[in-house]
């Protein structure tokens, strides 16, 4: 039997049995850690960032847990901020105090390796940020020129990209222009592109220009391969894009070498990838170099180490014949 060993004199937290019965199996394990922290602080916790700091979970995981409990009507999330309750929550976690922060971290941070938070800034937060940052207002105005009229989701996304990744206006505007050219202007597509650029350190106009040139190269290579197996759509799938980006961008393979590798690998992408990696490591950039290497690797024609005519005329052969004849007569 398993029992709890705890001193209740210092207080206890009541967990609703209904929550345990319904969600013990359904909810992710981290969700109960978040819920226990909230139950321990009934006056309210500040935000996902604070809960993450006090529980040791990643902020994005906490945000997902909060969405889970809110969607099942177990907790309520609003825009109110109680500084005293937030400090008490930190104190209850037995860790060092932290400076008071707004629920939505709207200051620029170096978050190039993080995904954007699940919880979006409220319309009030957005209005405050636009009032505080003239260049953010400029970005939103330019975004309307590029994308046309857009709603709250896109506006909130632009603010988060600006605040969390610290992209300068020209990078965000160029990103939106690229998405418009690709006909991928949904919030999810813009978010995916921004997160990818942030994680790879593409945060200057020079880096963006290099990236767009490479993407154009990938697009052109796909056009030359169109019609092959796996290259049948109007645009490359994410899997093919990843391969082509690596082959053309990271490895510098020409489209001729890529086509040659696919032919050699019977259009199996993983096998073509192995061939290209081998060739690149050998310094090959064109199919002709690979073909020349193949010729050198072929075994040379084996030359005879003796002359049968000379052997036929030698005394050794005469002796062998004579010895054989002697054996027969005996």
N, C-alpha and C positions, 0 to 999 in steps of 0.2 A: 504494500500500500504506500502511496506517495502522499505526504502531507506537507503543508507549508510550515516553516519554522520562522516565526517573525514576532517581534514585539509590537503589539498594537497600541501600546500606551502613547507612542509618538504620533498616532494617527493612522488612518487607513483610507484607501481609495475604493469606492464601490463601483464595480463594473456591472452594468445591467446584464442580467442573465439572458435576456432576449437577444442581446448583441452576441454573447458567447454562443448561444444555441444556433443562431442563424449564420454566423460568419466565421466560426472557429475553423471550419474547413474551407470556406469559400474565399476568405480574405487573405491577401499576401501576408507573410509573417511580419514584414516591416510595418504593415498597417496597424497592428496591435501595439507596436512600440510607440507609434505616433499617437494612437488613441489613449494609451496610458498617460502620456505626457499631458494631453489635453484634459483628461479626467483629473490629473493631479493639479491642474491650474484652471479651475472652473471659471475664474474671472477673465480668462482669455489669454491666448498666446499671441505674440506679435505677428509672426508670419512663418513661412516655410523655412526661411533662412535661419531664424532663431531656433526653431524646432530641430533643424539639422545640426546646429551647433551643440544643442543640449543632449541630443540622442546619439550623435555619432554617425547618423545617416547622411547620404548625399542629398543636397538641396532638391535636386530634380526628382529623387525617389520620394522625398517627403511630399513634394507637390503632387505627385501621382497618388500617394496615399490619401492626401486631403481630398482630391477629386473623388476618389473611391467612396470615402465616408460621406461626403456631401451628396453624392449621387444617390446614396441609399438613405438619405435624410437622417443621418446620425449626428452630423455636426452642421453648424451654420457659419458661413464666412461672409463678413461684411467689410466695409472700408473704414470702420471706426478704429481708432488707435488709442489704447489706454497705456500711457507710458509707465505708470506705477505698476499695473498688472504685468506688463512685459518684463519689468525689472524683477518683480517677485518670481516670475516664472524662471528666470535665469538663476535667481538665488536658490530656488527649490532644487535645481539640478546640481547644486554643489560645485559650481564652477565659477571662474572669475567673471565679474560684471563686464558688460560691454556698453559702448556708447549708444545712446538712443538713436534709432534709425526709423525712417518711414517704413510702413509695411511693404511698399513697392520700392525696391532698390533702384532708384532712378538716376543714380550717379554713374558715370562712365567707369567701367572696370575692365581690367585685362582678362577677359573670360574666353580667350580664343580656343580653349579646349572644352568648353561647356556648351551644352545645348541651351537654347533659349528656355526660360521658365514656362511652365504650363499655365500658371495664372497670369492673366494679362493685366496691364494697368487699366484702371477705371477711366471713364470719360472725364471725370474730374481731374485725375492724375495727368491725363493727356493734355487737358486745357492748361494746367499749371506748367507742364514742361514746355508747351508752345509759348507760353508767356515768358518763361525764363530763358529760353534758347532761341534767339532769332534765326540761327542757321537751321534749326530743326523745322521752324515754320517755312523757311525757304525750301527745304527738302520736300515737305508735304505738299506745298504749292506746285513744285516741279513734278512731283509724283502724279498729281491730278492731270497735268498736261500730258504726261506719258501714258498713264493707265486709264484716263477718263475718271468719272465720278466713282469713288469707292467708299465702302462702308467702314464701320468701326473696326472690324477684324484687321483689315489692311493698315489702317491708321495706327492701331495699337502695335502691329508688327513692326512698322517703320520706327516707331518710338523705341521699341525694345532693341532693334538692331543698332540704332544709334547709341542707346544708353549702355547696353551690355557689351557690345563689341567695339564701341568707339570708332566705328567707320566714319571717315570724313565724308562730307556731303557729296563730293564727286564720285566716291566709290559707290555709295548707295544709289545715286542717280544712274550711274552706268550699269549697275546691277539690274535696276528696274528696266532700263532701256533694252538690255540683253534679254530679259524675260519676255518683254513685249515682242521682240523680234522672233523669239522662239514660240510665241503664242502660249506661254506658260506663266500666266499672271495670277493664278490662284494664290491664296495666302500660303497654302502648304508648299507650293512650288517655290515661292519667293523665300520662305523660311528655310527650306532645304538647301537652296543655293547659298544663302547667307551663312548658315551654319558650316557648310562645306568650306567656304572661303575663309571663315574665321579659324577653323581648325587647321587649315593649311597655311595660315599666315598671309593670305592674300588681302591686304588691308591698305594698299597704296594704289594710286592710279597707275603707276608703272607696272606693278604686279598684276593688276587687273587687265591691262593691255596685253601683257604676255599670255595670260590665261585665255583671253578671248581669241588671240591668234592661234593658240594651240587647239581650242575648241573648234575653230574654223577648219584647221588642218584635219582634225578627226572627222569632221563632217564631210570633207572632200574625199578622204580615204574611204569612208563608208559608201560614198557614191560610186567609187570605182569598184567596190566589192559587191554592190547590190546585185542580187540575182543568185548569189551563192547560198547554200544552206545556212540558215541563221541570219542571213543578210537580206531579208525579203520585205521588211517594213519600210515605210517612208522615212523613218528615223531610227537610229540604233536603240536597242533596248538598253536598260541600265547595265546589264552584264556585258554586252558588247562594247558599250561606251567605256566601261572600266578597262577592258582589254586594249581597245584602240588607244585610250589615253596613255596607258602604260607603254605600249609599243612605240607610238609616235612621239609622245612627250618625254617620258622618263628615259626611254632607251634610244630614242632618235632613229628608229627604223624608217626606211623609205616605204612608200606604198608598194613598190615593186617587190621589196623583200618580204613584206607582210603577205602579199598575194602568193609569193613563191612558197612561203612557210605553210600557208593554208592548203595549197595544192599538195605539198609533200605530206601533210598530216591528214589528207582526205577530209579537210574542212572540220576537223575536230579541234575546237578552240584550245582546250587544255594541252593537246599535243603540239599545236602550233606555237603555243606560249613557251613550251620547253625548248623547241627548236630555235626560236628567236633569242631566247636567253642564252643558249649555247653559242649561237653565232655572234651575238653582241659581245659576249665575253671573249670571243676569239678575234674581235676587231672587224668583223665583216659588216658591211653596210649595203652591199648590193648582191643580187643573186649570182652574178658572174663570179664573185669571189668564192661563194660556197661551191659552185660547180667546179672551179679550178682545184679547190681543196679536195673535192671528191675524186677527181682524176688522180691526184697525187697519192691518195690513199689506196687506190686500186692496186692489187698485187701485180708485179711485173711478170711477163711471160717467163716461165721457168726454162732456162737453157739447158740442153743436154750436156752432161759433164763428161761424155765420152762419145767417140765416133764409131758407129757400128761397122763401118767399112774397114777402118783401121784395125778394129778388134778381129774382124773376119780374116784379115791378112796376117795377123800376128802369130807367132809361134806358140803362144799360150793356147789359142784355139786349136791349132794342129795337135798339140799334146793332149788336149781334152778329148778330141775325136779319137785319137790313137788309144787312149786309155779306155774309152768306152768300148771300142772294137775288141780290145783284149779281154775285157770282162765278158763279152758275149761268147767268144770262142771257148772260154773256160767253162 
